[in-house]
Amino acid sequence: MSLSFLKDRAFLREMLTIALPISFQQLINASLNMIDVIMVGQLGETSIAALGLSNQVFFVFILLLFGLTSGMAIFTAQFWGKHEIEPIRKVLGMSVLTASLIALFFMLAATLAPRFVLGLYTNDPEVIGIGASYLRIVGFSYIPIAVATAYIAVLRSIQLVKLTVIATISALVFKTILGYSLIFGVGGFPALGVEGAAIGTASGWTLELVLLLILVYAGRTPLAANPLTFFTFDLPFFGRVLKTTLPALANEMFWSLGITTYNAIYARIGTESIAAINVNATIEELAFVVFMGLGNACAVMVGNRIGAGKREEAYQTVKRVTALSLLLAWLVGFSVIALRGLVVGLYDLSPGGEQNVRMLMLVMGLVLWIRIFNFITFIGGMRAGGDTRFALFMELFSIWLIGVPAAYIGAFVLKLPVYWVYLMVIAEEIVKGFVSAWRIYSRRWIHNLVNE
């Protein structure tokens, strides 16, 4: 694919204006999450495993929120392309309402039945005990997280990314400093271990919402209106939005359940294996930083163009961002492979755990480009174009008919090491890549929702 579009300064300026702040935000997020794991890692492999499995609950929760809010942001991006503000506020109200209902369910599960939830992933009583103490505290921050996620999705779709960056980074820095103080008992604080990490996390996410609301209203943004007016939408409009959003929500639900099923399988291989998977996940999050920015920028640009009636420009935008992302994916992948020795030295791991991390990072570095291709075409193309039902069926097929059976066979039939099981799971990404390429080329994913 030609990279001649790199000479198109207007295109690059628009893309980077959206992508760079989001990538920077993700970099800080991933870096501080890695620091959290390193800090908890000083308490031993069991604590790493407990934190990692506890965060699987948050992982499912945040992906459901992402599916919901990104599905609704399809409309706000297209309305922004039409220069219509009032419908954007109403979609925000829908997003806040439905996201809060999801958050309420997860909050009750995390605070009232944490041992049952963690028992779905592991049968190690020590891991369950440590993880339950973490979940009981963090669960109280789920509703603030839901409301903040709804605002962030809409602010990104109308190209007010800087506000989200300021709020999120401030909250992350606060969370890390407070967590460090409470984990190790620094500065007069009690040494609470994993519970200290939970208090820092819950406090940080609550602060994020407070800062977002202050910035939205102090900056007199298009969302700075009477919040009660956000909920004056009519049911037919709500139904239109849900028709597109619910497949995206279901998509993330089944995908996140698939990923947590993978992690449950890894955990059954052994505590050493799931600890290595959690270490690798923090590196994977760092590796995805730049692509999160590019994928979200692509989605916003595509949505704006479709709303303005520019179908071919939307298609060319996906092609351009995909080409650039693949080039960067190879560079990042080789960097991951080269830095394996340095990463292993940051954690207190057993010799077997170190070997697992080295091999997991090798596999991740080699296949990163496939996953990036799917991410850009999926989030930046199909979902941004409102093609949520096709995306749902594709995700269900690839994970549940290919990925999960492959993981099960590798772990329990062939009894392979965790890194070979991790490699077998990549088969679903390969199949998904072929389907995604065909769908994008067909242009059938482009739906002008706000003019239908």
C-alpha positions as CSV (number, residue, x, y, z in Angstrom):
1,M,0.0,0.0,0.0
2,S,1.4,3.4,-1.0
3,L,2.5,5.8,1.7
4,S,2.2,8.8,-0.6
5,F,-0.5,10.2,1.7
6,L,2.2,11.2,4.2
7,K,2.7,14.3,2.0
8,D,-0.9,15.3,2.7
9,R,-0.3,17.8,5.5
10,A,-4.0,18.5,6.2
11,F,-4.7,14.9,6.7
12,L,-1.7,14.3,9.0
13,R,-2.5,17.4,11.0
14,E,-6.1,16.3,11.6
15,M,-5.0,12.8,12.5
16,L,-2.2,13.7,14.8
17,T,-4.3,16.4,16.6
18,I,-6.6,13.6,17.7
19,A,-4.1,10.7,17.9
20,L,-1.2,12.3,19.8
21,P,-3.2,13.4,22.9
22,I,-4.9,10.0,23.1
23,S,-1.6,8.1,22.7
24,F,0.0,10.3,25.3
25,Q,-2.9,9.6,27.6
26,Q,-2.6,5.8,27.0
27,L,1.2,6.0,27.5
28,I,0.8,7.5,31.0
29,N,-2.0,5.1,31.8
30,A,0.0,2.0,30.6
31,S,3.2,3.2,32.3
32,L,1.5,3.8,35.6
33,N,-0.3,0.5,35.4
34,M,3.0,-1.1,34.9
35,I,4.4,0.7,37.9
36,D,1.4,-0.6,39.9
37,V,2.2,-4.1,38.9
38,I,5.9,-3.6,39.7
39,M,5.0,-2.2,43.2
40,V,2.6,-5.0,44.0
41,G,5.1,-7.4,42.4
42,Q,7.4,-6.7,45.3
43,L,4.9,-8.5,47.5
44,G,5.4,-11.7,45.5
45,E,4.0,-13.8,42.6
46,T,0.7,-14.5,44.5
47,S,0.0,-10.8,44.9
48,I,0.7,-10.2,41.2
49,A,-1.7,-13.1,40.3
50,A,-4.4,-11.7,42.7
51,L,-4.2,-8.2,41.3
52,G,-4.2,-9.5,37.7
53,L,-7.3,-11.7,38.3
54,S,-9.1,-8.9,40.2
55,N,-8.5,-6.6,37.3
56,Q,-10.1,-9.1,35.0
57,V,-13.4,-8.0,36.5
58,F,-12.5,-4.4,35.7
59,F,-11.4,-5.5,32.3
60,V,-14.8,-7.0,31.4
61,F,-16.5,-3.9,33.0
62,I,-14.4,-1.3,31.1
63,L,-14.8,-3.2,27.8
64,L,-18.6,-3.2,28.2
65,L,-18.4,0.5,28.8
66,F,-16.2,0.9,25.8
67,G,-18.6,-1.0,23.6
68,L,-21.6,1.0,24.8
69,T,-20.0,4.5,24.7
70,S,-18.1,3.9,21.5
71,G,-21.3,2.6,19.9
72,M,-23.1,5.8,20.9
73,A,-20.1,7.9,19.9
74,I,-20.7,6.7,16.3
75,F,-23.7,9.0,16.4
76,T,-22.0,11.9,18.1
77,A,-19.2,11.9,15.6
78,Q,-21.6,11.9,12.7
79,F,-23.7,14.6,14.3
80,W,-20.5,16.7,14.8
81,G,-19.8,16.2,11.1
82,K,-23.3,17.7,10.4
83,H,-22.7,20.5,13.0
84,E,-25.7,19.6,15.1
85,I,-25.1,20.0,18.9
86,E,-28.4,19.3,20.6
87,P,-28.6,15.6,19.5
88,I,-25.0,15.1,20.8
89,R,-26.1,16.2,24.3
90,K,-29.0,13.8,24.2
91,V,-26.8,10.9,23.1
92,L,-24.5,11.7,26.1
93,G,-27.5,11.5,28.4
94,M,-28.4,8.0,27.0
95,S,-24.7,7.0,27.4
96,V,-24.5,8.2,31.0
97,L,-27.8,6.5,32.0
98,T,-27.1,3.1,30.4
99,A,-23.4,3.1,31.5
100,S,-24.4,3.7,35.1
101,L,-26.8,0.8,35.1
102,I,-24.0,-1.5,33.9
103,A,-21.7,-0.1,36.6
104,L,-24.3,-0.7,39.3
105,F,-24.3,-4.5,38.5
106,F,-20.5,-4.7,38.6
107,M,-20.3,-2.7,41.8
108,L,-22.7,-5.1,43.6
109,A,-20.8,-8.1,42.3
110,A,-17.4,-6.7,43.3
111,T,-18.4,-5.4,46.7
112,L,-20.9,-8.2,47.8
113,A,-19.5,-11.4,46.2
114,P,-15.8,-10.9,45.4
115,R,-14.8,-14.4,46.4
116,F,-17.4,-16.0,44.1
117,V,-16.3,-13.8,41.2
118,L,-12.6,-14.6,41.7
119,G,-13.5,-18.3,42.1
120,L,-14.5,-18.3,38.5
121,Y,-10.8,-17.8,37.5
122,T,-8.8,-19.7,40.1
123,N,-9.1,-22.2,42.9
124,D,-6.0,-20.9,44.8
125,P,-7.5,-19.7,48.2
126,E,-4.6,-17.3,48.9
127,V,-5.0,-15.6,45.5
128,I,-8.8,-15.4,46.1
129,G,-8.3,-13.9,49.6
130,I,-5.9,-11.2,48.5
131,G,-8.0,-10.4,45.3
132,A,-11.3,-10.2,47.3
133,S,-9.9,-7.5,49.6
134,Y,-8.9,-5.5,46.5
135,L,-12.2,-5.9,44.7
136,R,-14.3,-4.8,47.7
137,I,-12.7,-1.4,47.7
138,V,-12.3,-0.8,43.9
139,G,-15.9,-1.7,43.2
140,F,-17.2,1.5,44.8
141,S,-15.5,3.5,42.0
142,Y,-17.3,1.8,39.2
143,I,-20.2,4.3,38.8
144,P,-17.9,7.3,38.6
145,I,-15.8,5.4,36.1
146,A,-19.0,4.8,34.0
147,V,-20.0,8.4,33.9
148,A,-16.4,9.6,33.1
149,T,-16.2,7.0,30.3
150,A,-19.4,8.3,28.7
151,Y,-18.1,11.9,28.8
152,I,-14.6,10.9,27.4
153,A,-16.1,9.0,24.4
154,V,-18.3,12.0,23.4
155,L,-15.5,14.6,24.0
156,R,-13.2,12.5,21.7
157,S,-15.9,12.2,19.0
158,I,-16.2,16.0,18.9
159,Q,-12.4,16.5,18.8
160,L,-12.0,17.9,22.4
161,V,-9.4,15.3,23.3
162,K,-7.2,17.6,25.4
163,L,-9.7,17.9,28.2
164,T,-9.8,14.1,28.6
165,V,-6.0,13.9,28.6
166,I,-5.7,16.5,31.4
167,A,-8.3,14.8,33.6
168,T,-7.1,11.2,33.1
169,I,-3.4,11.9,33.5
170,S,-4.0,14.0,36.6
171,A,-6.1,11.2,38.1
172,L,-3.5,8.5,37.1
173,V,-0.7,10.4,38.7
174,F,-2.7,10.9,41.9
175,K,-3.7,7.2,41.9
176,T,-0.1,6.1,41.6
177,I,1.3,8.4,44.3
178,L,-1.5,7.5,46.8
179,G,-1.2,3.8,45.9
180,Y,2.6,3.8,46.5
181,S,2.2,5.5,49.8
182,L,-0.5,3.1,51.0
183,I,1.1,-0.1,49.7
184,F,4.5,0.5,51.5
185,G,3.5,2.9,54.3
186,V,5.3,6.0,53.0
187,G,4.9,9.5,54.3
188,G,3.0,8.5,57.5
189,F,0.5,6.4,55.7
190,P,-0.2,2.8,57.0
191,A,1.3,-0.1,54.9
192,L,-1.8,-1.7,53.5
193,G,-0.3,-3.8,50.7
194,V,-2.8,-4.8,48.0
195,E,-5.6,-2.9,49.9
196,G,-3.5,0.2,49.6
197,A,-3.3,-0.2,45.8
198,A,-7.1,-0.6,45.8
199,I,-7.7,2.7,47.7
200,G,-5.4,4.5,45.4
201,T,-7.1,3.2,42.3
202,A,-10.6,4.0,43.6
203,S,-9.6,7.5,44.6
204,G,-7.9,8.2,41.3
205,W,-10.9,7.2,39.1
206,T,-13.3,9.2,41.2
207,L,-11.0,12.2,40.9
208,E,-11.1,11.8,37.1
209,L,-14.8,12.3,36.9
210,V,-14.6,15.4,39.1
211,L,-11.9,17.0,36.9
212,L,-13.8,16.2,33.7
213,L,-16.9,17.9,34.8
214,I,-14.9,21.0,36.0
215,L,-13.1,21.2,32.6
216,V,-16.3,20.7,30.6
217,Y,-18.2,23.5,32.3
218,A,-15.3,25.9,32.9
219,G,-14.3,25.6,29.3
220,R,-17.9,26.2,28.1
221,T,-17.7,23.2,25.8
222,P,-20.8,22.1,23.7
223,L,-21.5,19.7,26.6
224,A,-21.7,22.6,29.2
225,A,-25.5,22.6,29.4
226,N,-28.0,21.8,32.1
227,P,-27.5,18.1,32.7
228,L,-31.2,17.6,33.0
229,T,-31.7,18.5,29.4
230,F,-29.4,15.5,28.4
231,F,-32.2,13.1,29.5
232,T,-35.1,14.7,27.5
233,F,-34.6,12.4,24.5
234,D,-37.6,10.7,23.0
235,L,-37.9,6.9,22.8
236,P,-37.9,6.5,19.0
237,F,-34.5,8.3,18.9
238,F,-33.2,6.2,21.8
239,G,-34.3,3.1,19.9
240,R,-32.4,4.2,16.8
241,V,-29.3,4.7,18.9
242,L,-29.7,1.4,20.7
243,K,-30.2,-0.5,17.4
244,T,-26.6,0.4,16.5
245,T,-25.1,0.4,20.0
246,L,-26.4,-2.9,21.4
247,P,-24.4,-5.0,18.9
248,A,-21.3,-3.0,19.9
249,L,-22.0,-3.6,23.5
250,A,-22.6,-7.3,22.9
251,N,-19.5,-7.5,20.9
252,E,-17.4,-6.2,23.8
253,M,-19.2,-8.4,26.2
254,F,-18.5,-11.6,24.3
255,W,-14.9,-10.5,23.4
256,S,-14.1,-9.6,27.0
257,L,-15.6,-12.9,28.3
258,G,-13.4,-14.7,25.7
259,I,-10.3,-12.9,27.0
260,T,-11.2,-13.6,30.6
261,T,-11.8,-17.3,29.6
262,Y,-8.3,-17.3,28.2
263,N,-7.0,-15.9,31.5
264,A,-8.9,-18.5,33.4
265,I,-7.3,-21.2,31.3
266,Y,-3.9,-19.6,31.9
267,A,-4.5,-19.5,35.6
268,R,-5.4,-23.2,35.7
269,I,-2.0,-24.0,34.1
270,G,-0.5,-22.5,37.3
271,T,0.0,-19.3,39.4
272,E,3.4,-19.0,37.8
273,S,1.8,-18.9,34.4
274,I,-0.9,-16.3,35.2
275,A,1.7,-14.1,36.9
276,A,3.7,-14.2,33.6
277,I,0.6,-13.4,31.6
278,N,-0.1,-10.4,33.8
279,V,3.4,-9.1,33.4
280,N,3.2,-9.6,29.6
281,A,-0.2,-7.7,29.6
282,T,1.4,-4.6,31.1
283,I,4.0,-4.6,28.2
284,E,1.3,-5.3,25.7
285,E,-0.6,-2.3,27.0
286,L,2.5,-0.1,26.5
287,A,3.0,-1.6,23.0
288,F,-0.6,-0.6,22.1
289,V,-0.2,3.0,23.2
290,V,0.4,4.6,19.8
291,F,-2.2,2.4,18.1
292,M,-4.9,3.4,20.6
293,G,-4.4,6.9,19.4
294,L,-4.4,6.1,15.7
295,G,-7.5,3.8,16.0
296,N,-9.5,6.4,17.9
297,A,-8.4,9.2,15.5
298,C,-9.4,7.0,12.6
299,A,-12.8,6.4,14.2
300,V,-13.5,10.1,14.8
301,M,-12.3,11.1,11.3
302,V,-14.4,8.4,9.6
303,G,-17.5,9.3,11.6
304,N,-17.1,13.0,10.8
305,R,-16.7,12.2,7.1
306,I,-19.7,9.9,7.0
307,G,-21.9,12.4,8.7
308,A,-20.8,15.0,6.2
309,G,-21.7,12.6,3.3
310,K,-18.1,11.9,2.2
311,R,-18.2,8.1,1.9
312,E,-15.1,7.7,-0.3
313,E,-13.0,9.9,2.0
314,A,-14.1,7.7,4.9
315,Y,-12.8,4.6,3.1
316,Q,-9.5,6.2,2.1
317,T,-9.0,7.3,5.7
318,V,-9.2,3.7,7.0
319,K,-6.7,2.6,4.3
320,R,-4.2,5.4,5.1
321,V,-4.3,4.9,8.9
322,T,-4.1,1.1,8.5
323,A,-1.0,1.4,6.3
324,L,0.8,3.7,8.7
325,S,-0.2,1.5,11.7
326,L,1.2,-1.7,10.1
327,L,4.6,0.0,9.5
328,L,4.7,1.2,13.1
329,A,3.6,-2.2,14.4
330,W,6.7,-3.9,13.0
331,L,8.9,-1.3,14.7
332,V,7.2,-1.7,18.0
333,G,7.1,-5.5,17.8
334,F,10.9,-5.7,17.3
335,S,11.4,-3.3,20.2
336,V,9.4,-5.6,22.5
337,I,11.5,-8.5,21.5
338,A,14.8,-6.6,22.1
339,L,13.7,-5.4,25.6
340,R,12.7,-8.8,27.1
341,G,15.8,-9.1,29.3
342,L,15.3,-5.6,30.8
343,V,11.6,-6.3,31.5
344,V,12.2,-9.6,33.3
345,G,14.7,-7.8,35.6
346,L,12.0,-5.5,36.9
347,Y,10.0,-8.2,38.6
348,D,10.5,-10.7,41.5
349,L,9.8,-13.9,39.5
350,S,10.9,-17.5,39.7
351,P,13.1,-18.9,37.0
352,G,10.1,-20.6,35.4
353,G,8.2,-17.3,35.5
354,E,11.1,-15.4,33.9
355,Q,11.2,-18.0,31.0
356,N,7.4,-17.6,30.5
357,V,7.7,-13.8,30.3
358,R,10.5,-14.0,27.8
359,M,8.7,-16.4,25.5
360,L,5.3,-14.5,25.8
361,M,7.0,-11.3,24.8
362,L,8.7,-13.0,21.9
363,V,5.3,-14.2,20.6
364,M,3.6,-10.9,21.2
365,G,6.3,-9.0,19.4
366,L,6.1,-11.3,16.3
367,V,2.3,-11.2,16.0
368,L,1.6,-7.6,17.0
369,W,1.1,-6.4,13.4
370,I,-1.8,-8.9,12.9
371,R,-3.5,-7.6,16.0
372,I,-3.0,-4.0,15.0
373,F,-4.4,-4.5,11.6
374,N,-7.6,-6.0,13.1
375,F,-7.8,-3.2,15.7
376,I,-7.6,-0.4,13.2
377,T,-10.0,-1.9,10.7
378,F,-12.4,-3.0,13.5
379,I,-12.5,0.2,15.7
380,G,-11.5,2.8,13.1
381,G,-13.4,1.3,10.2
382,M,-16.3,-1.1,10.8
383,R,-17.5,0.2,14.2
384,A,-17.0,3.9,13.2
385,G,-19.0,3.2,10.1
386,G,-21.9,1.8,12.1
387,D,-21.3,-1.8,10.9
388,T,-21.8,-3.1,14.4
389,R,-23.8,-6.2,13.7
390,F,-21.4,-7.7,11.2
391,A,-18.5,-6.9,13.6
392,L,-20.4,-8.8,16.4
393,F,-20.8,-11.9,14.3
394,M,-17.2,-11.8,13.2
395,E,-16.0,-11.5,16.8
396,L,-18.2,-14.3,18.1
397,F,-17.0,-16.7,15.4
398,S,-13.3,-15.9,15.8
399,I,-13.1,-16.1,19.6
400,W,-15.6,-18.7,20.6
401,L,-15.2,-21.1,17.6
402,I,-11.4,-20.7,17.2
403,G,-9.6,-18.9,20.0
404,V,-11.2,-20.5,23.1
405,P,-11.2,-24.1,21.8
406,A,-7.5,-23.6,20.8
407,A,-6.6,-22.4,24.3
408,Y,-8.5,-25.3,25.9
409,I,-6.8,-27.9,23.7
410,G,-3.3,-26.4,24.2
411,A,-3.7,-26.2,28.0
412,F,-5.6,-29.3,28.9
413,V,-5.2,-31.8,26.1
414,L,-1.7,-31.1,24.8
415,K,-0.6,-29.7,28.2
416,L,1.7,-27.1,26.6
417,P,3.5,-24.3,28.4
418,V,1.6,-21.0,28.6
419,Y,3.5,-19.3,25.8
420,W,2.5,-22.0,23.3
421,V,-1.1,-21.8,24.4
422,Y,-0.9,-18.0,23.9
423,L,0.5,-18.6,20.4
424,M,-2.3,-21.0,19.5
425,V,-4.9,-18.3,20.5
426,I,-3.5,-16.1,17.8
427,A,-5.2,-18.3,15.2
428,E,-8.4,-16.4,15.7
429,E,-6.6,-13.1,14.9
430,I,-5.4,-14.5,11.6
431,V,-8.9,-15.6,10.5
432,K,-10.3,-12.3,11.6
433,G,-7.7,-10.4,9.6
434,F,-8.8,-12.0,6.3
435,V,-12.5,-11.3,7.0
436,S,-11.8,-7.7,8.1
437,A,-9.7,-7.0,5.0
438,W,-12.6,-8.2,2.8
439,R,-15.2,-6.2,4.6
440,I,-13.3,-3.0,4.5
441,Y,-12.6,-3.4,0.8
442,S,-16.3,-4.0,0.1
443,R,-17.3,-0.6,1.6
444,R,-20.4,-2.3,3.0
445,W,-19.4,-1.1,6.5
446,I,-20.2,2.5,5.7
447,H,-23.6,3.6,7.1
448,N,-24.8,7.2,7.3
449,L,-26.8,6.8,10.5
450,V,-27.7,10.4,11.2
451,N,-29.2,11.0,7.7
452,E,-31.2,7.7,7.6
